[in-house]
């Protein structure tokens, strides 16, 4: 019963106009800023860890704005998956670095698009898939009733999806060797343990478990790596997709150095638009020294 209710809610949200989704997201974000809750606490911890140079007032302002922006993103998502892909592609304009990306794709080696959960990444996926042949890494949502809804929403672009396992990685390598584009969100903790999945590297001055997949793919195929984010413009004006070549070292044979370069690329994107980053993700839960998580309740 609960699963069906969740799916019905998503389908309802997918049909409301964007201005209404943004208005509701703004209201929910404001309320979550004012009322003590678990989500606000995680956002506040991450912001304080990543921006210690900010004053308390600046951190509170970023906390409030990021809660608003992220709940707008959440309420935009169902519509992105439900509506025709052309709707979102038409609302998105190529931004900084896009001409460099097109030039890289023309070389025939494929391109690895790595990015953080910044702005509306699903809109960015729709736009890229409308311009290039794209294969994306896909991990089913925790709420299994939404799996088909989200899976079909991404497939409607014509993009291919690869599971987050060994078979999926082989599929990604094949796509790159065919000159296609890969879409990988790189700021989440991989499930695989050890150097096959992640290593610890600096991220905003903090030690963070960092996936090694991008490094592995770049070394095996020679494909260039770009970082991207999809900025949400204010007042329902649409979106801009921005990208930049990866910092040197993402294909380094030393995986720790490569992971540090990957995190520098993520940081460069996030610092452009920190209020639209998903600060609710527990990026620092695993500690290199095995110590206590910063998200643990105070003793």
SELO-773630 format. One record per residue (C-alpha): residue number from 1; residue in one letter; z, x, y. Coordinates in steps of 0.5 Angstrom, whole numbers, plus 500, padded with zeros to 3 digits. Each point is the difference from the previous one (the first is absolute). Layout:
N
<site i="NUM" aa="a" c3="Z" c1="X" c2="Y"/>
...
// end
This chain:
299
<site i="1" aa="x" c3="500" c1="500" c2="500"/>
<site i="2" aa="x" c3="502" c1="506" c2="505"/>
<site i="3" aa="x" c3="493" c1="503" c2="499"/>
<site i="4" aa="x" c3="496" c1="494" c2="501"/>
<site i="5" aa="x" c3="504" c1="499" c2="506"/>
<site i="6" aa="x" c3="499" c1="507" c2="503"/>
<site i="7" aa="x" c3="492" c1="499" c2="498"/>
<site i="8" aa="x" c3="500" c1="494" c2="504"/>
<site i="9" aa="x" c3="503" c1="502" c2="506"/>
<site i="10" aa="x" c3="495" c1="506" c2="500"/>
<site i="11" aa="x" c3="494" c1="496" c2="499"/>
<site i="12" aa="x" c3="503" c1="495" c2="506"/>
<site i="13" aa="x" c3="501" c1="506" c2="505"/>
<site i="14" aa="x" c3="493" c1="503" c2="498"/>
<site i="15" aa="x" c3="497" c1="494" c2="503"/>
<site i="16" aa="x" c3="504" c1="500" c2="507"/>
<site i="17" aa="x" c3="496" c1="503" c2="506"/>
<site i="18" aa="x" c3="502" c1="507" c2="502"/>
<site i="19" aa="x" c3="503" c1="498" c2="507"/>
<site i="20" aa="x" c3="505" c1="496" c2="496"/>
<site i="21" aa="x" c3="501" c1="505" c2="495"/>
<site i="22" aa="x" c3="502" c1="505" c2="505"/>
<site i="23" aa="x" c3="504" c1="495" c2="504"/>
<site i="24" aa="x" c3="504" c1="499" c2="494"/>
<site i="25" aa="x" c3="501" c1="507" c2="498"/>
<site i="26" aa="x" c3="502" c1="502" c2="507"/>
<site i="27" aa="x" c3="506" c1="494" c2="500"/>
<site i="28" aa="x" c3="502" c1="503" c2="493"/>
<site i="29" aa="x" c3="500" c1="507" c2="502"/>
<site i="30" aa="x" c3="504" c1="498" c2="506"/>
<site i="31" aa="x" c3="505" c1="496" c2="496"/>
<site i="32" aa="x" c3="501" c1="506" c2="495"/>
<site i="33" aa="x" c3="501" c1="505" c2="506"/>
<site i="34" aa="x" c3="506" c1="495" c2="502"/>
<site i="35" aa="x" c3="503" c1="498" c2="494"/>
<site i="36" aa="x" c3="503" c1="506" c2="495"/>
<site i="37" aa="x" c3="496" c1="500" c2="494"/>
<site i="38" aa="x" c3="498" c1="505" c2="494"/>
<site i="39" aa="x" c3="493" c1="501" c2="503"/>
<site i="40" aa="x" c3="503" c1="502" c2="507"/>
<site i="41" aa="x" c3="504" c1="505" c2="497"/>
<site i="42" aa="x" c3="495" c1="504" c2="496"/>
<site i="43" aa="x" c3="495" c1="500" c2="506"/>
<site i="44" aa="x" c3="506" c1="503" c2="505"/>
<site i="45" aa="x" c3="502" c1="505" c2="495"/>
<site i="46" aa="x" c3="493" c1="502" c2="499"/>
<site i="47" aa="x" c3="498" c1="500" c2="508"/>
<site i="48" aa="x" c3="507" c1="504" c2="501"/>
<site i="49" aa="x" c3="498" c1="505" c2="495"/>
<site i="50" aa="x" c3="493" c1="501" c2="502"/>
<site i="51" aa="x" c3="501" c1="500" c2="508"/>
<site i="52" aa="x" c3="507" c1="503" c2="501"/>
<site i="53" aa="x" c3="497" c1="503" c2="507"/>
<site i="54" aa="x" c3="500" c1="492" c2="502"/>
<site i="55" aa="x" c3="506" c1="497" c2="504"/>
<site i="56" aa="x" c3="503" c1="495" c2="497"/>
<site i="57" aa="x" c3="497" c1="495" c2="505"/>
<site i="58" aa="x" c3="493" c1="503" c2="498"/>
<site i="59" aa="x" c3="502" c1="499" c2="492"/>
<site i="60" aa="x" c3="502" c1="493" c2="501"/>
<site i="61" aa="x" c3="493" c1="498" c2="504"/>
<site i="62" aa="x" c3="496" c1="503" c2="494"/>
<site i="63" aa="x" c3="504" c1="496" c2="495"/>
<site i="64" aa="x" c3="499" c1="494" c2="504"/>
<site i="65" aa="x" c3="493" c1="501" c2="501"/>
<site i="66" aa="x" c3="499" c1="502" c2="493"/>
<site i="67" aa="x" c3="503" c1="494" c2="496"/>
<site i="68" aa="x" c3="496" c1="496" c2="505"/>
<site i="69" aa="x" c3="493" c1="504" c2="498"/>
<site i="70" aa="x" c3="502" c1="500" c2="493"/>
<site i="71" aa="x" c3="501" c1="493" c2="499"/>
<site i="72" aa="x" c3="494" c1="498" c2="503"/>
<site i="73" aa="x" c3="496" c1="505" c2="495"/>
<site i="74" aa="x" c3="503" c1="496" c2="495"/>
<site i="75" aa="x" c3="498" c1="493" c2="502"/>
<site i="76" aa="x" c3="493" c1="503" c2="501"/>
<site i="77" aa="x" c3="499" c1="503" c2="493"/>
<site i="78" aa="x" c3="499" c1="493" c2="496"/>
<site i="79" aa="x" c3="495" c1="498" c2="505"/>
<site i="80" aa="x" c3="496" c1="507" c2="499"/>
<site i="81" aa="x" c3="500" c1="499" c2="493"/>
<site i="82" aa="x" c3="498" c1="493" c2="500"/>
<site i="83" aa="x" c3="495" c1="499" c2="505"/>
<site i="84" aa="x" c3="493" c1="503" c2="500"/>
<site i="85" aa="x" c3="500" c1="508" c2="501"/>
<site i="86" aa="x" c3="495" c1="499" c2="505"/>
<site i="87" aa="x" c3="505" c1="497" c2="505"/>
<site i="88" aa="x" c3="504" c1="506" c2="500"/>
<site i="89" aa="x" c3="495" c1="505" c2="500"/>
<site i="90" aa="x" c3="497" c1="497" c2="506"/>
<site i="91" aa="x" c3="507" c1="500" c2="504"/>
<site i="92" aa="x" c3="500" c1="507" c2="499"/>
<site i="93" aa="x" c3="497" c1="506" c2="504"/>
<site i="94" aa="x" c3="499" c1="507" c2="498"/>
<site i="95" aa="x" c3="505" c1="504" c2="504"/>
<site i="96" aa="x" c3="502" c1="508" c2="500"/>
<site i="97" aa="x" c3="496" c1="504" c2="495"/>
<site i="98" aa="x" c3="496" c1="495" c2="497"/>
<site i="99" aa="x" c3="494" c1="504" c2="502"/>
<site i="100" aa="x" c3="503" c1="506" c2="496"/>
<site i="101" aa="x" c3="501" c1="496" c2="494"/>
<site i="102" aa="x" c3="493" c1="497" c2="500"/>
<site i="103" aa="x" c3="497" c1="507" c2="500"/>
<site i="104" aa="x" c3="505" c1="502" c2="494"/>
<site i="105" aa="x" c3="498" c1="495" c2="496"/>
<site i="106" aa="x" c3="493" c1="502" c2="501"/>
<site i="107" aa="x" c3="501" c1="506" c2="497"/>
<site i="108" aa="x" c3="500" c1="497" c2="493"/>
<site i="109" aa="x" c3="507" c1="503" c2="497"/>
<site i="110" aa="x" c3="504" c1="493" c2="502"/>
<site i="111" aa="x" c3="506" c1="500" c2="504"/>
<site i="112" aa="x" c3="507" c1="499" c2="499"/>
<site i="113" aa="x" c3="503" c1="495" c2="505"/>
<site i="114" aa="x" c3="508" c1="501" c2="500"/>
<site i="115" aa="x" c3="504" c1="496" c2="504"/>
<site i="116" aa="x" c3="507" c1="497" c2="502"/>
<site i="117" aa="x" c3="502" c1="493" c2="500"/>
<site i="118" aa="x" c3="498" c1="500" c2="507"/>
<site i="119" aa="x" c3="497" c1="494" c2="504"/>
<site i="120" aa="x" c3="497" c1="495" c2="496"/>
<site i="121" aa="x" c3="497" c1="505" c2="494"/>
<site i="122" aa="x" c3="497" c1="494" c2="496"/>
<site i="123" aa="x" c3="496" c1="498" c2="506"/>
<site i="124" aa="x" c3="498" c1="508" c2="500"/>
<site i="125" aa="x" c3="498" c1="499" c2="493"/>
<site i="126" aa="x" c3="496" c1="494" c2="501"/>
<site i="127" aa="x" c3="496" c1="504" c2="506"/>
<site i="128" aa="x" c3="499" c1="506" c2="496"/>
<site i="129" aa="x" c3="497" c1="496" c2="494"/>
<site i="130" aa="x" c3="495" c1="497" c2="504"/>
<site i="131" aa="x" c3="498" c1="506" c2="502"/>
<site i="132" aa="x" c3="500" c1="505" c2="494"/>
<site i="133" aa="x" c3="501" c1="499" c2="493"/>
<site i="134" aa="x" c3="507" c1="501" c2="499"/>
<site i="135" aa="x" c3="505" c1="500" c2="494"/>
<site i="136" aa="x" c3="507" c1="499" c2="501"/>
<site i="137" aa="x" c3="507" c1="502" c2="496"/>
<site i="138" aa="x" c3="503" c1="493" c2="498"/>
<site i="139" aa="x" c3="507" c1="499" c2="498"/>
<site i="140" aa="x" c3="502" c1="492" c2="498"/>
<site i="141" aa="x" c3="505" c1="497" c2="505"/>
<site i="142" aa="x" c3="507" c1="499" c2="497"/>
<site i="143" aa="x" c3="499" c1="493" c2="501"/>
<site i="144" aa="x" c3="495" c1="499" c2="494"/>
<site i="145" aa="x" c3="498" c1="493" c2="502"/>
<site i="146" aa="x" c3="496" c1="503" c2="506"/>
<site i="147" aa="x" c3="497" c1="505" c2="496"/>
<site i="148" aa="x" c3="493" c1="497" c2="499"/>
<site i="149" aa="x" c3="500" c1="497" c2="508"/>
<site i="150" aa="x" c3="501" c1="507" c2="502"/>
<site i="151" aa="x" c3="495" c1="503" c2="495"/>
<site i="152" aa="x" c3="495" c1="495" c2="501"/>
<site i="153" aa="x" c3="501" c1="501" c2="508"/>
<site i="154" aa="x" c3="498" c1="507" c2="500"/>
<site i="155" aa="x" c3="495" c1="500" c2="495"/>
<site i="156" aa="x" c3="496" c1="495" c2="504"/>
<site i="157" aa="x" c3="498" c1="506" c2="504"/>
<site i="158" aa="x" c3="496" c1="502" c2="495"/>
<site i="159" aa="x" c3="505" c1="506" c2="499"/>
<site i="160" aa="x" c3="502" c1="503" c2="493"/>
<site i="161" aa="x" c3="507" c1="500" c2="498"/>
<site i="162" aa="x" c3="504" c1="505" c2="496"/>
<site i="163" aa="x" c3="506" c1="500" c2="497"/>
<site i="164" aa="x" c3="506" c1="504" c2="501"/>
<site i="165" aa="x" c3="500" c1="504" c2="494"/>
<site i="166" aa="x" c3="496" c1="506" c2="496"/>
<site i="167" aa="x" c3="494" c1="495" c2="499"/>
<site i="168" aa="x" c3="500" c1="498" c2="507"/>
<site i="169" aa="x" c3="500" c1="508" c2="503"/>
<site i="170" aa="x" c3="494" c1="501" c2="495"/>
<site i="171" aa="x" c3="496" c1="494" c2="504"/>
<site i="172" aa="x" c3="502" c1="503" c2="506"/>
<site i="173" aa="x" c3="497" c1="507" c2="499"/>
<site i="174" aa="x" c3="494" c1="496" c2="497"/>
<site i="175" aa="x" c3="499" c1="496" c2="506"/>
<site i="176" aa="x" c3="501" c1="507" c2="505"/>
<site i="177" aa="x" c3="495" c1="503" c2="496"/>
<site i="178" aa="x" c3="495" c1="495" c2="501"/>
<site i="179" aa="x" c3="501" c1="501" c2="507"/>
<site i="180" aa="x" c3="504" c1="494" c2="501"/>
<site i="181" aa="x" c3="506" c1="499" c2="505"/>
<site i="182" aa="x" c3="508" c1="499" c2="497"/>
<site i="183" aa="x" c3="505" c1="496" c2="504"/>
<site i="184" aa="x" c3="507" c1="503" c2="498"/>
<site i="185" aa="x" c3="506" c1="498" c2="504"/>
<site i="186" aa="x" c3="504" c1="506" c2="499"/>
<site i="187" aa="x" c3="507" c1="499" c2="503"/>
<site i="188" aa="x" c3="503" c1="497" c2="494"/>
<site i="189" aa="x" c3="504" c1="503" c2="495"/>
<site i="190" aa="x" c3="496" c1="501" c2="493"/>
<site i="191" aa="x" c3="503" c1="497" c2="494"/>
<site i="192" aa="x" c3="498" c1="507" c2="496"/>
<site i="193" aa="x" c3="506" c1="505" c2="500"/>
<site i="194" aa="x" c3="499" c1="507" c2="501"/>
<site i="195" aa="x" c3="494" c1="504" c2="503"/>
<site i="196" aa="x" c3="495" c1="495" c2="496"/>
<site i="197" aa="x" c3="503" c1="495" c2="505"/>
<site i="198" aa="x" c3="503" c1="503" c2="506"/>
<site i="199" aa="x" c3="504" c1="506" c2="503"/>
<site i="200" aa="x" c3="504" c1="500" c2="506"/>
<site i="201" aa="x" c3="498" c1="502" c2="507"/>
<site i="202" aa="x" c3="502" c1="499" c2="507"/>
<site i="203" aa="x" c3="498" c1="493" c2="503"/>
<site i="204" aa="x" c3="503" c1="499" c2="508"/>
<site i="205" aa="x" c3="504" c1="506" c2="498"/>
<site i="206" aa="x" c3="503" c1="497" c2="494"/>
<site i="207" aa="x" c3="499" c1="502" c2="493"/>
<site i="208" aa="x" c3="496" c1="494" c2="497"/>
<site i="209" aa="x" c3="497" c1="499" c2="493"/>
<site i="210" aa="x" c3="492" c1="501" c2="501"/>
<site i="211" aa="x" c3="495" c1="498" c2="495"/>
<site i="212" aa="x" c3="495" c1="505" c2="498"/>
<site i="213" aa="x" c3="494" c1="496" c2="498"/>
<site i="214" aa="x" c3="496" c1="501" c2="506"/>
<site i="215" aa="x" c3="501" c1="508" c2="499"/>
<site i="216" aa="x" c3="498" c1="499" c2="493"/>
<site i="217" aa="x" c3="494" c1="496" c2="502"/>
<site i="218" aa="x" c3="498" c1="505" c2="505"/>
<site i="219" aa="x" c3="500" c1="506" c2="496"/>
<site i="220" aa="x" c3="497" c1="497" c2="494"/>
<site i="221" aa="x" c3="494" c1="497" c2="504"/>
<site i="222" aa="x" c3="499" c1="504" c2="507"/>
<site i="223" aa="x" c3="500" c1="493" c2="503"/>
<site i="224" aa="x" c3="503" c1="501" c2="508"/>
<site i="225" aa="x" c3="506" c1="496" c2="501"/>
<site i="226" aa="x" c3="501" c1="495" c2="507"/>
<site i="227" aa="x" c3="506" c1="497" c2="502"/>
<site i="228" aa="x" c3="499" c1="493" c2="503"/>
<site i="229" aa="x" c3="504" c1="494" c2="503"/>
<site i="230" aa="x" c3="498" c1="493" c2="502"/>
<site i="231" aa="x" c3="503" c1="498" c2="507"/>
<site i="232" aa="x" c3="501" c1="493" c2="502"/>
<site i="233" aa="x" c3="498" c1="499" c2="507"/>
<site i="234" aa="x" c3="504" c1="495" c2="504"/>
<site i="235" aa="x" c3="499" c1="493" c2="501"/>
<site i="236" aa="x" c3="496" c1="498" c2="494"/>
<site i="237" aa="x" c3="494" c1="505" c2="503"/>
<site i="238" aa="x" c3="499" c1="503" c2="493"/>
<site i="239" aa="x" c3="501" c1="507" c2="497"/>
<site i="240" aa="x" c3="498" c1="507" c2="501"/>
<site i="241" aa="x" c3="499" c1="505" c2="494"/>
<site i="242" aa="x" c3="501" c1="507" c2="502"/>
<site i="243" aa="x" c3="500" c1="506" c2="495"/>
<site i="244" aa="x" c3="500" c1="508" c2="501"/>
<site i="245" aa="x" c3="499" c1="506" c2="495"/>
<site i="246" aa="x" c3="506" c1="502" c2="496"/>
<site i="247" aa="x" c3="504" c1="506" c2="502"/>
<site i="248" aa="x" c3="498" c1="506" c2="496"/>
<site i="249" aa="x" c3="503" c1="501" c2="494"/>
<site i="250" aa="x" c3="500" c1="493" c2="497"/>
<site i="251" aa="x" c3="496" c1="504" c2="494"/>
<site i="252" aa="x" c3="505" c1="506" c2="499"/>
<site i="253" aa="x" c3="501" c1="502" c2="493"/>
<site i="254" aa="x" c3="507" c1="500" c2="502"/>
<site i="255" aa="x" c3="502" c1="493" c2="499"/>
<site i="256" aa="x" c3="506" c1="500" c2="505"/>
<site i="257" aa="x" c3="496" c1="503" c2="506"/>
<site i="258" aa="x" c3="495" c1="495" c2="498"/>
<site i="259" aa="x" c3="505" c1="494" c2="501"/>
<site i="260" aa="x" c3="503" c1="503" c2="506"/>
<site i="261" aa="x" c3="493" c1="500" c2="503"/>
<site i="262" aa="x" c3="499" c1="493" c2="498"/>
<site i="263" aa="x" c3="506" c1="498" c2="503"/>
<site i="264" aa="x" c3="498" c1="503" c2="506"/>
<site i="265" aa="x" c3="494" c1="496" c2="500"/>
<site i="266" aa="x" c3="504" c1="493" c2="499"/>
<site i="267" aa="x" c3="504" c1="502" c2="506"/>
<site i="268" aa="x" c3="494" c1="501" c2="504"/>
<site i="269" aa="x" c3="498" c1="493" c2="499"/>
<site i="270" aa="x" c3="507" c1="497" c2="501"/>
<site i="271" aa="x" c3="502" c1="504" c2="506"/>
<site i="272" aa="x" c3="494" c1="496" c2="503"/>
<site i="273" aa="x" c3="503" c1="493" c2="499"/>
<site i="274" aa="x" c3="507" c1="501" c2="498"/>
<site i="275" aa="x" c3="501" c1="493" c2="501"/>
<site i="276" aa="x" c3="495" c1="497" c2="495"/>
<site i="277" aa="x" c3="503" c1="505" c2="494"/>
<site i="278" aa="x" c3="503" c1="496" c2="494"/>
<site i="279" aa="x" c3="507" c1="503" c2="501"/>
<site i="280" aa="x" c3="503" c1="496" c2="495"/>
<site i="281" aa="x" c3="498" c1="504" c2="494"/>
<site i="282" aa="x" c3="505" c1="505" c2="497"/>
<site i="283" aa="x" c3="496" c1="506" c2="501"/>
<site i="284" aa="x" c3="507" c1="505" c2="500"/>
<site i="285" aa="x" c3="503" c1="496" c2="494"/>
<site i="286" aa="x" c3="499" c1="506" c2="495"/>
<site i="287" aa="x" c3="503" c1="507" c2="503"/>
<site i="288" aa="x" c3="498" c1="507" c2="498"/>
<site i="289" aa="x" c3="507" c1="502" c2="498"/>
<site i="290" aa="x" c3="502" c1="493" c2="496"/>
<site i="291" aa="x" c3="505" c1="498" c2="506"/>
<site i="292" aa="x" c3="501" c1="493" c2="502"/>
<site i="293" aa="x" c3="495" c1="496" c2="503"/>
<site i="294" aa="x" c3="500" c1="499" c2="507"/>
<site i="295" aa="x" c3="499" c1="492" c2="499"/>
<site i="296" aa="x" c3="507" c1="500" c2="496"/>
<site i="297" aa="x" c3="505" c1="495" c2="503"/>
<site i="298" aa="x" c3="505" c1="504" c2="504"/>
<site i="299" aa="x" c3="507" c1="502" c2="496"/>
// end
